[in-house]
Amino acid sequence: MIKSRKYKSRLAARLCVAAAAVFGGASPMALYAQEPEAGEPVEVLPLDELVVTATRTETLVRHVPVNVTVVTQAQIRQSPAKNLQDLLQEIPGFGLRLQTRSSVAHPSWQAVGLRGLGGSNTSRTLVLVDGVPLNDPFFGWVRWSQVPLETIERVELVRGGGSMMWGSRGLAGVVNIITRSPSETALSLGLQGGSLETLQADGVAAIHAGRMGLLLSGEYFDSEGYILTREDQRGDVDVPNASQTVTFNAKVDFEASPAVRLHAQGSYLDQEKLFATELQPNTTRIGFGRLGATFDAPDGSRFTANAFTHLQGYSNGISSVDETRDTERSTVDQFDVPSTAIGADLRWERAFGRHGLSGGVDFLWAQGEAWEDLVFRDGVATQRRHTGGEQILGGLYLQDQFSPAERWQLFGGVRVDMWRNYGGFRKIEDLVSGDLRADEAFPDRAEWYASHNLGVRFHQTDRLSWRAGFYSGLRVPVANELYKPFRRSGGVVVESNAALDPERMLGMEVGVDYQIGATLLARLTGFWAQIQDAILETTIATVDEAQTVEPCGFVPAGGACQQRSNIGTVQSPGLEAELELRLRTAWRLSASYAFTPTEITDAPGRGDLVGNRTIRTPVHQAAFRIARSDPDLLDASLTGRYLGPRFDEDANVSRIDDSLVLDLRLARQLTRSVGAFATIDNLFDTEYEISENRRGLVRVGAPLTVSGGLRVWVTP
């Protein structure tokens, strides 16, 4: 288990683990031997050449009627990000429950949303790896460390209802991570270290022989971390958020015949973190497997099938800290939180003249439970709570892409989803007397829902196109929201709600794409979305003195009782703007902005919430990057990220200040096979807020950190 700042790994031991990750790992990666030479100008990729799959069928970006952002390998190489979460936070409109680095973030902070539809304890966005869900089946969070940057070919973000064909977990959109496939035999090794006693190592080996390709990769990350509590509020209990992660991945592609391709993937994640104090460690272990096949039929049809499974173990400690932050005591020990998911999908697609039809079915079964010790007296738990349940999600869909004329594309799709929640329970045992204090069985529920997707794209010229979409969708609450209470810092007790209804979304958007030559691309999108029966954590009562508050039970002094509730209606109107300029002098400039004034517009019985902003959602987000590639000197890029003010709870009292953070990356090719790089994160050592609880405790982002390393790649 990781131990605070006093935890010191011996360098030799750390390097041994790093070497194991480098030489023994497994997964798809961006093999640098296949990248452009350092300093080679990279032009804007024309929209008519870029193919995306996040709409559930291969489609040219210039034909998609909704806003799609694609992060390419060139952009990944220029980014100072050390992992996928950090990379995606450079995109305005992409939001997490708390915007901070994944290396120090608590897993619950990694729930993702798009277009202001985030900030909750569960993702409203579906994250995929090669078309297979990555979201935690029990909590809905995303462990971004499962997919190291070195394994990624590109990342596609489809916002809003353009992704509704993926089903209930893609309410706000879809993030599809496309990993590399082995196209030639090669080896890549990387090692870097720096501030906060950080060490990161990765290795990727690709073997291509005949009709088979094998890709193995591994990554090791270890950091002492930094203290999240703002300096003027720190006490003896505050310690750095230490983190250690090991991942292994493997991918096999096999061409059985010209018409049949088989593939298999597997990964393993082992992660340990210490969250802010000694009594709040958490551990995650995840195994993932996937088998699939693609068949091209003689009549032009293509069939794609996948089956996958997630197996996860999780543990987490929660403590209570006194006002001076000099002492703490355990309040909850989530010592065993296992979950399992099994899923499958079958997709068919075929062109009929001007029509491109596709359809399919998908299925997911998920089961999770939580064993927790609580109500500690003299450091010993007096109660044990056991909660859990099962869920089935299934759906079938059909969509058509129709080109009635050369400059027009029309889209239409329908999907029918079936969901069932069953076997939900909660038991509380008195560990002193052995008596059963509570034994609840929650009612089973099952329903179905139909959603639609309509869109149009008009190409006014070869460079200028207009698009519009109108869509609906839903999100079924996960078992964590339905059955498992939890406790948050500041003495906040959050009660679950087995009676939650699914969230239902209706939305539309219009946009324009304008490409000038091969150097400038501009995109502008206006959108409106409304979620009915939005699930939010709403405050029922705050207390000055410790007391019992229903339905939360015991609430400590200065704390609050909250419950997950279908609050009413949330509206998210907004605007997205993106600009990218690449000059033949090897300069690249990009800027993007998102305006998302998301607010609660209807809350029956809670009129005090109407007009409030949704939690942790900034109205304004912006990002820019200035990069230049010089083969005779350096490749350099400066990235800036701006987050506007936002609120940390539903009453809009605890305000998180705005922030602007700059990061710098430098790289140089030393030889054909060796490259060196360095990054400076938070270039001006800005102290910026990431959260503020109801007691005024402020957590801050990472200080200035410096790191550097080498990358070596070898091809036969």
Secondary structure per residue as TSV (DSSP state, phi and psi in degrees):
chain	resnum	aa	ss	phi	psi
A	1	M	-	360.0	138.5
A	2	I	-	-70.4	140.7
A	3	K	-	-121.8	105.8
A	4	S	T	22.9	-158.3
A	5	R	T	-70.2	-19.2
A	6	K	T	-77.7	-11.4
A	7	Y	-	-75.8	116.5
A	8	K	-	-128.4	111.9
A	9	S	-	-80.1	136.1
A	10	R	-	-66.6	137.8
A	11	L	H	-57.2	-40.7
A	12	A	H	-62.3	-42.6
A	13	A	H	-64.4	-41.4
A	14	R	H	-65.0	-40.9
A	15	L	H	-67.0	-32.4
A	16	C	H	-64.7	-44.3
A	17	V	H	-64.1	-41.0
A	18	A	H	-60.5	-43.1
A	19	A	H	-62.5	-38.0
A	20	A	H	-62.4	-40.5
A	21	A	H	-66.2	-40.4
A	22	V	H	-66.2	-43.1
A	23	F	H	-100.1	-11.7
A	24	G	H	-117.1	4.3
A	25	G	-	-75.3	-169.8
A	26	A	-	-163.9	122.0
A	27	S	S	160.4	172.4
A	28	P	-	-75.3	137.6
A	29	M	-	-140.8	162.3
A	30	A	-	-82.3	95.7
A	31	L	-	-73.8	116.0
A	32	Y	G	-66.4	-21.3
A	33	A	G	-64.4	-18.7
A	34	Q	G	-97.2	-0.9
A	35	E	S	-84.1	164.5
A	36	P	-	-62.3	152.6
A	37	E	-	-61.2	150.1
A	38	A	T	-55.6	134.3
A	39	G	T	88.6	-9.0
A	40	E	-	-70.7	123.3
A	41	P	-	-61.4	138.5
A	42	V	-	-118.3	115.9
A	43	E	-	-82.8	165.7
A	44	V	-	-60.9	131.0
A	45	L	-	-76.3	118.3
A	46	P	-	-56.3	144.4
A	47	L	T	-63.2	-26.3
A	48	D	T	-80.5	2.2
A	49	E	T	-112.0	-13.8
A	50	L	-	-92.8	119.2
A	51	V	E	-105.6	132.7
A	52	V	E	-121.5	158.3
A	53	T	-	-124.0	-0.4
A	54	A	T	-67.9	-13.1
A	55	T	T	-85.2	7.0
A	56	R	S	81.6	6.4
A	57	T	S	-150.9	149.1
A	58	E	-	-64.2	124.0
A	59	T	E	-143.6	137.0
A	60	L	E	-64.9	138.8
A	61	V	G	-55.4	-37.9
A	62	R	G	-69.2	-6.0
A	63	H	G	-105.5	-11.4
A	64	V	-	-78.1	132.7
A	65	P	S	-84.9	1.5
A	66	V	S	-124.4	169.3
A	67	N	-	-74.5	124.9
A	68	V	E	-123.2	130.4
A	69	T	E	-112.4	130.7
A	70	V	E	-117.6	123.6
A	71	V	E	-97.5	115.1
A	72	T	-	-92.6	173.4
A	73	Q	H	-60.8	-38.1
A	74	A	H	-61.2	-41.0
A	75	Q	H	-68.0	-37.7
A	76	I	H	-63.5	-41.4
A	77	R	H	-63.9	-32.9
A	78	Q	H	-85.2	-13.3
A	79	S	-	-80.4	144.0
A	80	P	-	-78.6	-3.1
A	81	A	-	-59.9	141.0
A	82	K	S	-102.7	-7.3
A	83	N	S	-152.8	173.2
A	84	L	H	-65.3	-41.0
A	85	Q	H	-60.7	-45.3
A	86	D	H	-61.4	-36.9
A	87	L	H	-64.0	-47.0
A	88	L	H	-70.1	-25.7
A	89	Q	T	-69.4	-8.1
A	90	E	T	-78.5	-6.1
A	91	I	S	-101.4	111.8
A	92	P	T	-58.2	139.8
A	93	G	T	98.0	-22.0
A	94	F	E	-84.3	123.4
A	95	G	E	-132.0	149.3
A	96	L	E	-117.8	166.0
A	97	R	S	-55.9	-41.3
A	98	L	S	-135.9	129.3
A	99	Q	-	-84.8	97.9
A	100	T	S	-155.4	177.0
A	101	R	-	-69.3	140.9
A	102	S	T	-67.1	-23.9
A	103	S	T	-65.5	-26.6
A	104	V	T	-112.1	-10.1
A	105	A	S	-71.9	140.2
A	106	H	-	-65.7	145.8
A	107	P	G	-52.7	-35.1
A	108	S	G	-68.7	-16.2
A	109	W	G	-77.6	-8.0
A	110	Q	G	-99.8	18.6
A	111	A	-	-72.5	136.6
A	112	V	E	-116.3	145.6
A	113	G	E	-141.9	162.8
A	114	L	E	-127.8	151.7
A	115	R	T	55.9	40.7
A	116	G	T	77.7	1.6
A	117	L	-	-97.9	61.2
A	118	G	-	-142.3	-149.7
A	119	G	-	81.3	-8.2
A	120	S	S	-89.5	178.6
A	121	N	S	-80.5	-3.5
A	122	T	S	-134.9	144.2
A	123	S	-	-68.4	137.9
A	124	R	S	-101.1	8.2
A	125	T	E	-122.4	136.8
A	126	L	E	-88.9	128.9
A	127	V	E	-109.9	128.1
A	128	L	E	-119.7	149.6
A	129	V	E	-119.5	111.1
A	130	D	T	52.8	39.9
A	131	G	T	84.2	4.4
A	132	V	E	-113.0	132.0
A	133	P	E	-58.5	138.1
A	134	L	-	-105.9	-17.8
A	135	N	S	-57.5	141.0
A	136	D	-	-57.8	126.3
A	137	P	T	-69.6	-21.0
A	138	F	T	-99.0	-45.1
A	139	F	T	-96.6	-27.5
A	140	G	-	87.5	-3.0
A	141	W	-	-72.1	176.3
A	142	V	-	-129.2	123.3
A	143	R	-	-89.6	94.0
A	144	W	G	-64.9	-24.0
A	145	S	G	-67.8	-11.8
A	146	Q	G	-63.9	-21.7
A	147	V	S	-122.5	90.3
A	148	P	-	-60.9	148.7
A	149	L	G	-57.9	-34.4
A	150	E	G	-67.2	-8.4
A	151	T	G	-99.1	-1.9
A	152	I	E	-99.1	132.3
A	153	E	E	-87.4	-45.8
A	154	R	E	-163.3	164.0
A	155	V	E	-126.3	131.9
A	156	E	E	-113.5	130.5
A	157	L	E	-115.1	116.5
A	158	V	E	-110.8	115.2
A	159	R	E	-90.2	150.7
A	160	G	G	67.8	-153.6
A	161	G	G	-76.7	-1.3
A	162	G	G	-63.3	-11.4
A	163	S	G	-109.5	11.1
A	164	M	G	-63.6	-17.8
A	165	M	G	-67.1	-11.9
A	166	W	G	-84.5	-9.3
A	167	G	-	100.4	-160.5
A	168	S	T	-68.6	-21.4
A	169	R	T	-89.9	0.2
A	170	G	-	-106.9	39.8
A	171	L	S	-56.9	-47.0
A	172	A	S	-93.0	-10.5
A	173	G	E	145.1	-173.9
A	174	V	E	-134.1	137.2
A	175	V	E	-110.8	114.3
A	176	N	E	-110.5	118.3
A	177	I	E	-98.3	116.3
A	178	I	E	-98.4	118.6
A	179	T	E	-93.6	161.1
A	180	R	-	-74.5	145.8
A	181	S	-	-109.0	146.6
A	182	P	-	-72.2	112.5
A	183	S	-	-104.9	-14.6
A	184	E	S	-156.6	159.9
A	185	T	-	-74.5	127.8
A	186	A	E	-163.4	162.6
A	187	L	E	-136.6	135.9
A	188	S	E	-132.4	133.0
A	189	L	E	-130.2	138.0
A	190	G	E	-136.5	144.2
A	191	L	E	-146.0	130.2
A	192	Q	E	-147.2	157.7
A	193	G	E	-154.9	171.5
A	194	G	E	172.4	-148.0
A	195	S	T	-56.7	161.1
A	196	L	T	61.5	27.4
A	197	E	T	52.1	47.3
A	198	T	E	-93.9	134.1
A	199	L	E	-133.6	129.5
A	200	Q	E	-136.2	131.7
A	201	A	E	-137.9	145.2
A	202	D	E	-147.4	157.7
A	203	G	E	-151.0	141.5
A	204	V	E	-136.6	129.3
A	205	A	E	-122.5	124.3
A	206	A	E	-114.9	132.9
A	207	I	E	-126.9	122.0
A	208	H	E	-122.3	119.6
A	209	A	E	-141.1	113.4
A	210	G	T	61.6	-121.0
A	211	R	T	-95.2	5.9
A	212	M	E	-121.1	141.8
A	213	G	E	-129.5	138.3
A	214	L	E	-128.6	131.9
A	215	L	E	-128.1	123.9
A	216	L	E	-120.9	138.0
A	217	S	E	-149.6	159.4
A	218	G	E	-152.4	153.9
A	219	E	E	-142.2	141.8
A	220	Y	E	-126.2	131.8
A	221	F	E	-134.1	133.5
A	222	D	E	-145.6	126.9
A	223	S	E	-146.8	141.1
A	224	E	-	-70.9	-23.7
A	225	G	-	75.6	-171.4
A	226	Y	-	-134.4	166.5
A	227	I	-	-81.7	123.1
A	228	L	-	-75.0	-30.0
A	229	T	B	-68.1	135.0
A	230	R	-	-56.1	143.2
A	231	E	G	-56.2	-40.1
A	232	D	G	-75.1	-5.7
A	233	Q	G	-110.9	0.2
A	234	R	-	-73.8	148.5
A	235	G	-	-132.0	-167.4
A	236	D	T	-65.9	-24.8
A	237	V	T	-81.4	-16.8
A	238	D	-	-76.7	124.7
A	239	V	-	-133.3	160.9
A	240	P	-	-63.0	149.9
A	241	N	-	-81.7	79.6
A	242	A	-	-66.0	149.5
A	243	S	E	-149.5	139.8
A	244	Q	E	-142.1	127.7
A	245	T	E	-136.4	135.2
A	246	V	E	-127.0	129.6
A	247	T	E	-128.6	144.0
A	248	F	E	-130.3	139.7
A	249	N	E	-140.2	151.7
A	250	A	E	-145.2	145.6
A	251	K	E	-144.7	134.6
A	252	V	E	-126.7	129.0
A	253	D	E	-117.6	135.7
A	254	F	E	-139.7	124.2
A	255	E	E	-92.4	96.1
A	256	A	E	-67.8	-32.9
A	257	S	E	-161.3	172.2
A	258	P	T	-58.0	-21.1
A	259	A	T	-105.0	-11.5
A	260	V	E	-126.9	126.9
A	261	R	E	-126.3	132.9
A	262	L	E	-114.2	149.0
A	263	H	E	-148.3	153.9
A	264	A	E	-145.4	145.6
A	265	Q	E	-139.9	150.6
A	266	G	E	-152.7	149.9
A	267	S	E	-151.5	159.1
A	268	Y	E	-141.9	134.3
A	269	L	E	-123.3	132.6
A	270	D	E	-129.2	113.7
A	271	Q	E	-133.9	133.9
A	272	E	E	-127.0	135.7
A	273	K	E	-137.3	155.0
A	274	L	E	-119.0	120.4
A	275	F	-	-101.7	92.0
A	276	A	S	76.7	-39.0
A	277	T	S	-138.7	166.4
A	278	E	T	-62.3	-30.4
A	279	L	T	-94.0	16.1
A	280	Q	-	-128.0	57.1
A	281	P	E	-82.0	156.8
A	282	N	E	-144.9	147.6
A	283	T	E	-131.7	137.0
A	284	T	E	-131.5	133.2
A	285	R	E	-132.7	124.9
A	286	I	E	-131.1	131.8
A	287	G	E	-114.7	137.1
A	288	F	E	-135.3	138.7
A	289	G	E	-141.9	148.5
A	290	R	E	-147.6	137.3
A	291	L	E	-127.1	140.1
A	292	G	E	-157.7	169.2
A	293	A	E	-153.8	151.1
A	294	T	E	-126.9	132.8
A	295	F	E	-128.9	124.8
A	296	D	E	-99.8	111.5
A	297	A	-	-80.2	157.1
A	298	P	T	-59.1	-27.9
A	299	D	T	-82.5	5.4
A	300	G	S	96.3	-4.0
A	301	S	-	-76.0	150.7
A	302	R	E	-124.3	129.7
A	303	F	E	-114.3	133.3
A	304	T	E	-128.5	130.3
A	305	A	E	-130.7	143.0
A	306	N	E	-140.5	146.0
A	307	A	E	-134.2	140.3
A	308	F	E	-149.2	164.1
A	309	T	E	-148.1	145.3
A	310	H	E	-118.6	133.1
A	311	L	E	-126.2	125.4
A	312	Q	E	-137.1	142.2
A	313	G	E	-123.8	141.3
A	314	Y	E	-147.2	143.1
A	315	S	E	-141.7	153.3
A	316	N	E	-159.0	139.1
A	317	G	E	-110.3	142.9
A	318	I	E	-129.5	136.9
A	319	S	E	-131.5	168.3
A	320	S	E	-114.9	133.5
A	321	V	E	-115.3	138.8
A	322	D	-	-73.1	171.3
A	323	E	T	-61.9	-32.0
A	324	T	T	-83.7	-6.9
A	325	R	S	58.0	37.4
A	326	D	S	-106.5	-19.7
A	327	T	-	-136.7	153.8
A	328	E	E	-143.0	159.7
A	329	R	E	-142.1	147.9
A	330	S	E	-66.2	139.3
A	331	T	E	-119.5	-34.8
A	332	V	E	-143.3	133.8
A	333	D	E	-120.8	99.3
A	334	Q	E	-83.5	83.2
A	335	F	E	-82.9	-14.7
A	336	D	E	-155.0	110.2
A	337	V	-	-130.1	79.5
A	338	P	-	-86.2	151.1
A	339	S	E	-149.1	153.7
A	340	T	E	-139.4	142.5
A	341	A	E	-139.4	140.2
A	342	I	E	-132.2	130.4
A	343	G	E	-142.8	165.4
A	344	A	E	-157.6	154.6
A	345	D	E	-149.9	152.6
A	346	L	E	-134.7	126.2
A	347	R	E	-125.8	141.6
A	348	W	E	-126.6	140.6
A	349	E	E	-148.1	146.1
A	350	R	E	-161.3	144.4
A	351	A	E	-92.9	134.9
A	352	F	E	-127.2	93.2
A	353	G	T	62.1	-119.2
A	354	R	T	-85.9	1.0
A	355	H	E	-103.6	141.4
A	356	G	E	-121.3	100.0
A	357	L	E	-93.4	145.6
A	358	S	E	-150.0	152.2
A	359	G	E	-163.9	168.8
A	360	G	E	177.2	-178.2
A	361	V	E	-134.3	152.6
A	362	D	E	-145.4	160.6
A	363	F	E	-149.7	141.4
A	364	L	E	-145.0	128.3
A	365	W	E	-114.5	130.0
A	366	A	E	-133.1	140.2
A	367	Q	E	-137.7	136.4
A	368	G	E	-150.8	156.6
A	369	E	E	-150.7	163.8
A	370	A	E	-139.1	126.8
A	371	W	E	-104.8	122.9
A	372	E	E	-136.2	135.1
A	373	D	E	-98.2	138.9
A	374	L	E	-150.1	-179.4
A	375	V	E	52.1	73.8
A	376	F	E	-85.3	137.2
A	377	R	E	-129.6	120.6
A	378	D	T	55.2	38.3
A	379	G	T	79.9	5.8
A	380	V	E	-118.8	130.9
A	381	A	E	-70.1	141.0
A	382	T	E	-112.6	-9.0
A	383	Q	E	-137.1	152.5
A	384	R	E	-130.5	126.7
A	385	R	E	-111.1	136.0
A	386	H	E	-127.6	117.1
A	387	T	E	-129.7	160.3
A	388	G	E	169.0	-178.6
A	389	G	E	174.8	176.7
A	390	E	E	-127.4	157.9
A	391	Q	E	-146.7	140.9
A	392	I	E	-122.9	129.2
A	393	L	E	-121.5	130.6
A	394	G	E	-144.5	153.0
A	395	G	E	-161.9	160.4
A	396	L	E	-136.3	148.9
A	397	Y	E	-147.3	160.5
A	398	L	E	-148.4	131.9
A	399	Q	E	-140.3	157.5
A	400	D	E	-135.3	134.2
A	401	Q	E	-111.4	115.8
A	402	F	E	-121.5	131.5
A	403	S	-	-113.6	90.0
A	404	P	S	-69.3	-24.3
A	405	A	S	-148.2	170.0
A	406	E	T	-58.3	-37.2
A	407	R	T	-99.7	7.0
A	408	W	E	-120.9	139.5
A	409	Q	E	-130.1	131.1
A	410	L	E	-115.3	141.7
A	411	F	E	-124.0	140.6
A	412	G	E	-150.8	137.3
A	413	G	E	-153.3	149.4
A	414	V	E	-131.3	149.1
A	415	R	E	-142.1	140.6
A	416	V	E	-118.7	122.4
A	417	D	E	-109.8	139.1
A	418	M	E	-118.3	135.8
A	419	W	E	-135.6	151.0
A	420	R	E	-144.8	126.2
A	421	N	E	-108.8	128.5
A	422	Y	E	-152.1	163.0
A	423	G	E	70.7	18.2
A	424	G	E	-71.6	138.5
A	425	F	E	-152.6	161.6
A	426	R	E	-147.3	126.8
A	427	K	E	-128.5	139.3
A	428	I	E	-127.6	121.9
A	429	E	E	-108.4	136.5
A	430	D	E	-82.0	112.7
A	431	L	T	-73.7	-15.3
A	432	V	T	-83.6	-50.4
A	433	S	T	-93.1	-21.1
A	434	G	-	84.8	0.7
A	435	D	-	-76.1	154.7
A	436	L	E	-92.8	109.7
A	437	R	E	-81.0	-25.3
A	438	A	E	-152.2	142.7
A	439	D	E	-148.3	89.1
A	440	E	E	-107.6	140.4
A	441	A	E	-121.4	118.3
A	442	F	-	-85.8	146.1
A	443	P	-	-61.6	142.6
A	444	D	-	-73.1	149.6
A	445	R	E	-139.6	144.8
A	446	A	E	-150.9	134.5
A	447	E	E	-150.0	173.8
A	448	W	E	-134.2	160.0
A	449	Y	E	-149.4	139.2
A	450	A	E	-109.4	134.1
A	451	S	E	-129.2	166.8
A	452	H	E	-139.2	165.2
A	453	N	E	-148.5	117.1
A	454	L	E	-123.9	139.3
A	455	G	E	-157.0	160.0
A	456	V	E	-144.9	145.3
A	457	R	E	-134.2	130.4
A	458	F	E	-124.6	124.4
A	459	H	E	-95.6	98.9
A	460	Q	S	-65.8	-40.3
A	461	T	S	-140.0	-177.4
A	462	D	S	-67.4	-19.4
A	463	R	S	-110.5	-17.1
A	464	L	E	-120.6	125.3
A	465	S	E	-139.0	150.6
A	466	W	E	-116.9	147.8
A	467	R	E	-143.7	155.6
A	468	A	E	-154.2	147.7
A	469	G	E	-144.8	150.4
A	470	F	E	-139.5	127.6
A	471	Y	E	-154.7	166.5
A	472	S	E	-138.6	167.4
A	473	G	E	-174.6	178.9
A	474	L	E	-147.4	163.5
A	475	R	E	-135.7	122.2
A	476	V	-	-85.6	130.6
A	477	P	-	-60.3	145.2
A	478	V	-	-84.1	168.6
A	479	A	H	-60.3	-33.5
A	480	N	H	-59.7	-42.4
A	481	E	H	-69.4	-33.8
A	482	L	H	-78.5	-39.1
A	483	Y	H	-123.3	-20.7
A	484	K	-	-111.1	113.6
A	485	P	-	-70.5	163.5
A	486	F	E	-153.2	171.8
A	487	R	E	-125.3	137.3
A	488	R	E	-115.3	159.2
A	489	S	T	-59.0	152.8
A	490	G	T	88.4	12.8
A	491	G	T	73.4	24.9
A	492	V	E	-90.4	122.6
A	493	V	E	-104.6	122.5
A	494	V	E	-110.6	120.1
A	495	E	E	-91.7	142.9
A	496	S	-	-77.3	-179.8
A	497	N	-	-154.8	101.2
A	498	A	T	-70.7	-10.6
A	499	A	T	-95.5	9.7
A	500	L	-	-60.3	136.6
A	501	D	-	-92.0	158.1
A	502	P	-	-64.6	150.9
A	503	E	E	-78.4	139.1
A	504	R	E	-122.5	133.9
A	505	M	E	-120.4	140.6
A	506	L	E	-128.7	130.9
A	507	G	E	-151.3	166.4
A	508	M	E	-153.9	161.3
A	509	E	E	-158.0	155.6
A	510	V	E	-135.4	148.4
A	511	G	E	-159.7	168.2
A	512	V	E	-138.5	140.7
A	513	D	E	-120.6	131.2
A	514	Y	E	-133.8	117.8
A	515	Q	E	-115.2	122.8
A	516	I	E	-105.8	109.2
A	517	G	T	59.5	-147.1
A	518	A	T	-105.7	15.9
A	519	T	T	-119.8	-25.0
A	520	L	E	-128.3	131.5
A	521	L	E	-133.1	126.9
A	522	A	E	-125.5	137.7
A	523	R	E	-135.5	135.4
A	524	L	E	-134.9	130.6
A	525	T	E	-136.5	129.8
A	526	G	E	-109.1	139.4
A	527	F	E	-143.2	162.0
A	528	W	E	-146.1	131.6
A	529	A	E	-139.6	145.3
A	530	Q	E	-132.8	126.8
A	531	I	E	-106.8	122.4
A	532	Q	E	-95.7	147.1
A	533	D	T	57.2	39.1
A	534	A	-	-59.6	134.0
A	535	I	E	-92.1	115.9
A	536	L	E	-131.7	157.7
A	537	E	E	-89.4	102.5
A	538	T	E	-104.0	142.5
A	539	T	E	-79.5	125.6
A	540	I	E	-93.0	-40.9
A	541	A	E	-161.1	149.7
A	542	T	E	-115.0	149.8
A	543	V	-	-130.9	143.2
A	544	D	S	-88.1	-35.5
A	545	E	S	-114.6	149.8
A	546	A	-	-58.5	132.8
A	547	Q	E	-162.9	171.9
A	548	T	E	-93.7	128.4
A	549	V	E	-128.7	124.6
A	550	E	T	-81.1	141.5
A	551	P	T	-94.5	12.1
A	552	C	T	-79.9	-23.7
A	553	G	E	84.2	-140.5
A	554	F	E	-69.1	128.6
A	555	V	E	-122.7	125.4
A	556	P	-	-69.8	163.7
A	557	A	T	-57.4	133.9
A	558	G	T	77.8	6.4
A	559	G	-	-96.7	-166.3
A	560	A	E	-149.7	152.7
A	561	C	E	-106.2	123.7
A	562	Q	E	-125.4	158.5
A	563	Q	E	-142.8	143.0
A	564	R	E	-69.4	126.7
A	565	S	E	-142.7	151.9
A	566	N	E	-79.3	93.7
A	567	I	-	-75.3	-26.3
A	568	G	S	143.1	-115.8
A	569	T	E	-127.1	134.3
A	570	V	E	-118.3	131.7
A	571	Q	E	-114.6	140.0
A	572	S	E	-131.6	85.9
A	573	P	E	-85.9	160.5
A	574	G	E	177.0	-176.2
A	575	L	E	-144.2	138.8
A	576	E	E	-126.8	133.2
A	577	A	E	-132.4	135.2
A	578	E	E	-135.6	137.6
A	579	L	E	-138.5	132.8
A	580	E	E	-137.4	129.2
A	581	L	E	-130.4	123.9
A	582	R	E	-124.2	121.3
A	583	L	-	-101.7	153.7
A	584	R	T	-70.1	-10.3
A	585	T	T	-80.5	9.0
A	586	A	S	79.1	9.4
A	587	W	E	-82.5	143.9
A	588	R	E	-135.3	128.7
A	589	L	E	-124.0	134.3
A	590	S	E	-143.5	147.3
A	591	A	E	-150.3	148.1
A	592	S	E	-150.7	155.1
A	593	Y	E	-148.1	141.7
A	594	A	E	-131.6	130.4
A	595	F	E	-114.3	111.4
A	596	T	-	-135.5	81.4
A	597	P	-	-81.4	61.1
A	598	T	-	-69.7	133.5
A	599	E	E	-149.6	163.2
A	600	I	E	-82.3	122.3
A	601	T	E	-107.2	-13.4
A	602	D	E	-154.5	130.5
A	603	A	-	-149.0	82.6
A	604	P	T	-52.7	127.5
A	605	G	T	80.2	-6.3
A	606	R	-	-134.3	59.2
A	607	G	G	-58.9	-23.0
A	608	D	G	-66.3	-17.3
A	609	L	G	-92.1	-17.3
A	610	V	T	-63.3	130.2
A	611	G	T	92.4	-10.1
A	612	N	-	-75.7	147.6
A	613	R	B	-72.5	148.7
A	614	T	-	-70.3	149.4
A	615	I	T	-65.5	140.8
A	616	R	T	60.1	24.1
A	617	T	-	-111.7	108.0
A	618	P	-	-72.8	144.3
A	619	V	S	-69.9	-36.4
A	620	H	E	-118.9	131.9
A	621	Q	E	-136.5	142.7
A	622	A	E	-150.8	156.8
A	623	A	E	-152.1	152.6
A	624	F	E	-147.3	158.8
A	625	R	E	-144.5	133.4
A	626	I	E	-118.3	121.6
A	627	A	E	-135.5	145.9
A	628	R	E	-141.7	136.0
A	629	S	E	-111.5	120.5
A	630	D	-	-129.2	105.0
A	631	P	T	-64.7	-19.6
A	632	D	T	-90.8	-8.5
A	633	L	S	-136.2	-84.9
A	634	L	-	-145.5	152.0
A	635	D	E	-95.3	126.9
A	636	A	E	-135.5	144.4
A	637	S	E	-145.8	140.2
A	638	L	E	-118.2	123.2
A	639	T	E	-116.9	135.6
A	640	G	E	-124.1	140.7
A	641	R	E	-130.9	126.6
A	642	Y	E	-117.5	132.0
A	643	L	E	-123.0	128.2
A	644	G	-	-76.8	174.3
A	645	P	-	-60.7	151.2
A	646	R	E	-153.9	173.6
A	647	F	E	-113.9	148.3
A	648	D	S	-97.6	1.2
A	649	E	S	-156.9	169.4
A	650	D	T	-66.7	-26.6
A	651	A	T	-77.7	-6.3
A	652	N	S	58.1	43.2
A	653	V	-	-103.3	-48.8
A	654	S	S	-79.3	108.6
A	655	R	E	-102.5	131.2
A	656	I	E	-97.4	124.0
A	657	D	-	-69.2	159.5
A	658	D	-	-73.7	166.8
A	659	S	E	-154.3	150.4
A	660	L	E	-132.5	121.0
A	661	V	E	-124.3	134.5
A	662	L	E	-113.0	138.7
A	663	D	E	-127.0	145.1
A	664	L	E	-124.5	136.8
A	665	R	E	-127.6	135.6
A	666	L	E	-127.1	140.4
A	667	A	E	-147.6	149.2
A	668	R	E	-147.2	138.4
A	669	Q	E	-83.4	113.5
A	670	L	-	-81.2	-46.6
A	671	T	S	-138.2	-178.5
A	672	R	S	-62.9	-26.0
A	673	S	S	-111.9	-2.8
A	674	V	E	-131.3	131.7
A	675	G	E	-129.9	148.6
A	676	A	E	-117.5	150.2
A	677	F	E	-150.3	158.5
A	678	A	E	-149.7	147.7
A	679	T	E	-132.8	147.0
A	680	I	E	-123.8	109.6
A	681	D	E	-91.9	142.8
A	682	N	S	54.7	64.7
A	683	L	T	-52.1	-37.8
A	684	F	T	-104.6	18.9
A	685	D	-	53.1	46.0
A	686	T	-	-73.6	132.2
A	687	E	-	-89.5	113.9
A	688	Y	-	-128.2	145.1
A	689	E	E	-83.1	143.2
A	690	I	E	-118.4	-17.8
A	691	S	E	-163.0	159.1
A	692	E	E	-149.5	114.1
A	693	N	-	-82.0	177.5
A	694	R	T	-68.1	-14.5
A	695	R	T	-92.1	2.7
A	696	G	-	88.5	5.6
A	697	L	-	-72.6	124.3
A	698	V	E	-107.5	129.1
A	699	R	E	-103.2	145.1
A	700	V	E	-122.4	160.1
A	701	G	-	-78.4	177.7
A	702	A	-	-67.2	143.0
A	703	P	-	-75.3	-176.9
A	704	L	-	-57.7	128.0
A	705	T	E	-134.2	145.2
A	706	V	E	-123.4	136.7
A	707	S	E	-146.3	159.1
A	708	G	E	-161.2	163.1
A	709	G	E	-174.8	-170.2
A	710	L	E	-126.6	150.5
A	711	R	E	-130.3	132.9
A	712	V	E	-123.1	135.4
A	713	W	E	-134.1	146.9
A	714	V	E	-135.0	134.1
A	715	T	-	-127.1	147.0
A	716	P	-	-60.0	360.0
